[in-house]
C-alpha cells in the first residue's frame, strides 16, 4: 500500500496519461468511439424499455406472435390481416417490407414533411403495441446485454406503467378532493398492486432466463444491476392519473426492485399541459403518504414554438417544489422558466440531477449544440448525467451519447468521469455513498485505508450504492491502466 503523497503522485501521473490518450482519440471519431465504448459508464438513469428495444426485435416478436403488418401506416396489428395487411412473418424474409417497418418504428431515414419528427418519434410506440407481454423479459435482456457490452454496471428502466389502475380510477372518479378520493381507492388498490408485482416477477424472471443467469451468474450482463421505475401516464384523465400515482407509490413501497416513480408521455400533450399543475399537486399529496419513495420527473421536455410561451415558464420548478422530484428528466426548457437563474441555484442547492438526453432532444425538439442547456447546467453547478431515453427508436446507445457530448461540448476525460460518477451517486440505489462529498475527492472514512480493509468491507456490505461506486472505481483503474 502506498503512502498518501505517493498515491497522489501515482494518481496524477495516471490521470495525465489518460487525458493525453483521450485528447489524441478525440481528434479521430473512430478512435474516440472505441475509447468511449470501453470506458466505464456507470448507470443509465433515463431509459424507457419500450423505446430501448430495436425495431428488428419487434419484427421478430411480431412474427412469432402471428401478428400482421398494416401496409397503410406500417404498424403491427392483431390478425386477421385484411386487405391492407400482410403477415408479420414476411418481415423475416422480405427486406423491403422489413426496412419499411424498421423506418416506421424508429427515426431511421426519417425526413420531416407532413409529419414532424416529434410526432413520428412519439407515434412509434403505438405501432408495436399488440406484441405480447411474454416478450418483455427477453426485451429487458436485450437492453441489458447492450449495456454490459459498453461497460455499464447499472440500469434504471422505466418498464411498468400504471395502466392497471385506470379502471379503478375511472370507477371511483375524482372531484378534486385528494383525501376523499384516496379513501375510495384504497380498497381496490391492493389487487392492482399485486397484479403489477406479478408483472415485475414475470419480466425479471424472463430477463434472467434469457441471459442464462441461473447457470452463468458471473457474466457481465448477469452482473449488471437492474432496477425498475414506475411510469404514470400523464395523458390520462385526472381520475386515472391519481389512481396511477397512488398505485405506483404503493408498489415502490412494497417491492425493492421498483426504485422510483416517473411521469411519461409527451409533456406538450393536451391533457399534459392542461393538467400539469393538478398532477404535481397529486404527487405533493401522495408523497406525504409515502415519503420514502423516490421521484424523478420528465419536466422541461418542451421548447419554444411547441407550446405557448407561458407553458415554458413553470414545469421544472413545479416538478421540484410540488412534485418533490429528486431528478429531472430532460430539463431542456430551463432557461425559459420564470427566474431561470434562481431555479438553477435551487437545483444546485438541492442537488437535483438532470438526466441529459442529447440525441432525443435533437430528434424530438430540434434542440442541439449551443441551444441545449447541458453546458448551462454545468456552468451553474447543477449535477448532470448522460442517458439514452429511447435508444431503440433513436437507433443509438449510451456510448453515442458520450461521443456526441464530447464532440459538441469539448469535454475532457475528467469531465466524463464526473458524469459517470454522477450516474451512480444520484441513482436510486439504497444505502450511503462511497464518497465523503459529491466532488468525489475522497472515499468515506471507513474506506480511507483502501477497499480491502475490514472497515471498508463492513461499510460496503451495508450499502448497495457504495458497493456499486467502489466497483466503478475498480473499473476505472483497470481501464486507465
C-alpha positions, 0 to 999 in steps of 0.5 A, spaced: 500 500 500 502 506 498 503 512 502 498 518 501 503 523 497 505 517 493 498 515 491 497 522 489 503 522 485 501 515 482 494 518 481 496 524 477 501 521 473 495 516 471 490 521 470 495 525 465 496 519 461 489 518 460 487 525 458 493 525 453 490 518 450 483 521 450 485 528 447 489 524 441 482 519 440 478 525 440 481 528 434 479 521 430 471 519 431 473 512 430 478 512 435 474 516 440 468 511 439 472 505 441 475 509 447 468 511 449 465 504 448 470 501 453 470 506 458 466 505 464 459 508 464 456 507 470 448 507 470 443 509 465 438 513 469 433 515 463 431 509 459 424 507 457 424 499 455 419 500 450 423 505 446 430 501 448 428 495 444 430 495 436 425 495 431 428 488 428 426 485 435 419 487 434 419 484 427 421 478 430 416 478 436 411 480 431 412 474 427 412 469 432 406 472 435 402 471 428 401 478 428 400 482 421 403 488 418 398 494 416 401 496 409 397 503 410 401 506 416 406 500 417 404 498 424 403 491 427 396 489 428 392 483 431 390 478 425 386 477 421 390 481 416 385 484 411 386 487 405 391 492 407 395 487 411 400 482 410 403 477 415 408 479 420 412 473 418 414 476 411 418 481 415 423 475 416 424 474 409 422 480 405 427 486 406 423 491 403 417 490 407 422 489 413 426 496 412 419 499 411 417 497 418 424 498 421 423 506 418 416 506 421 418 504 428 424 508 429 427 515 426 431 511 421 431 515 414 426 519 417 425 526 413 420 531 416 414 533 411 407 532 413 409 529 419 414 532 424 419 528 427 416 529 434 410 526 432 413 520 428 418 519 434 412 519 439 407 515 434 412 509 434 410 506 440 403 505 438 405 501 432 408 495 436 403 495 441 399 488 440 406 484 441 405 480 447 407 481 454 411 474 454 416 478 450 418 483 455 423 479 459 427 477 453 426 485 451 429 487 458 435 482 456 436 485 450 437 492 453 441 489 458 446 485 454 447 492 450 449 495 456 454 490 459 457 490 452 459 498 453 461 497 460 455 499 464 454 496 471 447 499 472 440 500 469 434 504 471 428 502 466 422 505 466 418 498 464 411 498 468 406 503 467 400 504 471 395 502 466 392 497 471 389 502 475 385 506 470 379 502 471 379 503 478 380 510 477 375 511 472 370 507 477 371 511 483 372 518 479 375 524 482 372 531 484 378 534 486 378 532 493 385 528 494 383 525 501 376 523 499 378 520 493 384 516 496 379 513 501 375 510 495 381 507 492 384 504 497 380 498 497 381 496 490 388 498 490 391 492 493 389 487 487 392 492 482 398 492 486 399 485 486 397 484 479 403 489 477 408 485 482 406 479 478 408 483 472 415 485 475 416 477 477 414 475 470 419 480 466 425 479 471 424 472 471 424 472 463 430 477 463 434 472 467 432 466 463 434 469 457 441 471 459 442 464 462 443 467 469 441 461 473 447 457 470 452 463 468 451 468 474 458 471 473 457 474 466 457 481 465 450 482 463 448 477 469 452 482 473 449 488 471 444 491 476 437 492 474 432 496 477 425 498 475 421 505 475 414 506 475 411 510 469 404 514 470 401 516 464 400 523 464 395 523 458 390 520 462 384 523 465 385 526 472 381 520 475 386 515 472 392 519 473 391 519 481 389 512 481 396 511 477 400 515 482 397 512 488 398 505 485 405 506 483 407 509 490 404 503 493 408 498 489 415 502 490 413 501 497 412 494 497 417 491 492 425 493 492 426 492 485 421 498 483 426 504 485 422 510 483 416 513 480 416 517 473 411 521 469 411 519 461 408 521 455 409 527 451 409 533 456 406 538 450 400 533 450 393 536 451 391 533 457 399 534 459 399 541 459 392 542 461 393 538 467 400 539 469 399 543 475 393 538 478 398 532 477 404 535 481 399 537 486 397 529 486 404 527 487 405 533 493 399 529 496 401 522 495 408 523 497 406 525 504 403 518 504 409 515 502 415 519 503 420 514 502 419 513 495 423 516 490 421 521 484 424 523 478 420 527 473 420 528 465 419 536 466 422 541 461 421 536 455 418 542 451 421 548 447 419 554 444 414 554 438 411 547 441 407 550 446 405 557 448 410 561 451 407 561 458 407 553 458 415 554 458 415 558 464 413 553 470 414 545 469 421 544 472 420 548 478 413 545 479 416 538 478 421 540 484 417 544 489 410 540 488 412 534 485 418 533 490 422 530 484 429 528 486 431 528 478 429 531 472 428 528 466 430 532 460 430 539 463 431 542 456 426 548 457 430 551 463 432 557 461 425 559 459 422 558 466 420 564 470 427 566 474 431 561 470 437 563 474 434 562 481 431 555 479 438 553 477 441 555 484 435 551 487 437 545 483 444 546 485 442 547 492 438 541 492 442 537 488 437 535 483 440 531 477 438 532 470 438 526 466 441 529 459 438 526 453 442 529 447 440 525 441 432 525 443 432 532 444 435 533 437 430 528 434 424 530 438 425 538 439 430 540 434 434 542 440 442 541 439 449 544 440 449 551 443 441 551 444 441 545 449 442 547 456 447 541 458 453 546 458 448 551 462 447 546 467 454 545 468 456 552 468 451 553 474 453 547 478 447 543 477 449 535 477 448 532 470 448 525 467 448 522 460 442 517 458 439 514 452 431 515 453 429 511 447 435 508 444 431 503 440 427 508 436 433 513 436 437 507 433 443 509 438 446 507 445 449 510 451 456 510 448 453 515 442 451 519 447 458 520 450 461 521 443 456 526 441 457 530 448 464 530 447 464 532 440 459 538 441 461 540 448 469 539 448 469 535 454 475 532 457 476 525 460 475 528 467 469 531 465 466 524 463 468 521 469 464 526 473 458 524 469 459 517 470 460 518 477 454 522 477 450 516 474 451 512 480 451 517 486 444 520 484 441 513 482 436 510 486 440 505 489 439 504 497 444 505 502 450 511 503 455 513 498 462 511 497 464 518 497 465 523 503 462 529 498 459 529 491 466 532 488 468 525 489 475 527 492 475 522 497 472 515 499 468 515 506 472 514 512 471 507 513 474 506 506 480 511 507 485 505 508 483 502 501 477 497 499 480 491 502 480 493 509 475 490 514 472 497 515 471 498 508 468 491 507 463 492 513 461 499 510 460 496 503 456 490 505 451 495 508 450 499 502 448 497 495 450 504 492 457 504 495 458 497 493 456 499 486 461 506 486 467 502 489 466 497 483 466 503 478 472 505 481 475 498 480 473 499 473 476 505 472 483 503 474 483 497 470 481 501 464 486 507 465 491 502 466 
